[in-house]
Amino acid sequence: MTFATAKKFSIAEYHRLAELGFFESDNRFELIRGEIIKMAAKGRLDSVCNSLLFGELYVLMARRACVRGQEPIILSDDSEPEPDVVIARNRSDNYVSSHPLAADILLVIEVSDSTLKYDRRTKLSLYAESGIADYWIFDLVDIQLEMHSEPYQKQRGGFDYRLKRVVLPNEVVVIPGFPELSLDLSAVFGPQIGA
């Protein structure tokens, strides 16, 4: 009996496919552990929350770090996800020479409604394995923020975060690495999202 094996792609192969026009121009894709994943279309609430969040963080960070919205990051030779928001260290070349690597990243954020299960399992494990110290999920199902920190490898394999904190939409959180900066979640969730 012969079994089919799925082709796993490297970042170089993934970029080459994009150059050749392999991907539909009206869809977004990301490379996760060698698999090309079509990203879910954003709903209205997801778009609103993402825009508000990016705007708040951009103003708060005020050039202290680089705030990137829905741009690639490189985590390994076979993973180039595009998180909703990333806060990365400033770099003199503004990341012209390469997308941020795990060592450059201070915080990864996903805004999740239909992708919540995927972001809690697949993305969480990938970010933990890559050593991303802080990972936040803006949960639009339960209208709350999940803050994950302290990545570790489980005894029986796999990766996770040791600490998980749930923050309600009317609370304020400190930006990791910037104890003087606080994000008021009501400015991100707001009445339009159900807070």
Steps between C-alpha positions, in 0.01 A plus 500: 500500500638842403421813697508851363733743673420869510774727366650723769631834380795709615475877520714527185265268307196686637642835381581352160141379460380852582738649241363259239144618572391172655277672758173674420551874532178555697591247772761500775718204589759417765752220542456297820734206563549447128130517412352782295192617689232719346416762758138545601317803369464769764154576630384849595569463873842350436588791268373765742682350800819454299493860372431645846771284657760593240415870536525492880830311498651719229431813707606338830827367367594838347818369333613300806454187288375401156125426481412285199152409387427175312857472371718186485737387772759223459496232769689215331596375153140384448283752690416854396170593667333839465364591846246778532745718697865464596711723719865455402823664607600801296763416243714748307392358162127498593490131405584561135760220503260244651174467684528490880642180646388350832789677679371837374144451625374641828130413462281312251126566489219319320144636482275195496141411435464221242872417540495476881561124521783520244660796678477325840650174376709519184617861522551488878718188471699650211565827683596317822736269309663803339563656842259792456484622863154657483200403289161669527169386354219754474210255537198649321279202593514562877612865464818471705878507466705184561859581598745209466857516629797282596530254210617148584530152354269238647643177644338291227576737215320800367521859617277722709505800733523455876294808584160601366314805624153604391432874496152649467413769243470780758849443646845640427813294420870582495686446172769230548845654521357848552381530863421869449253428216142387563233399251139574595306204357176701482666701221552175305182304580273804544120505483498409129642156585275435795706617795 
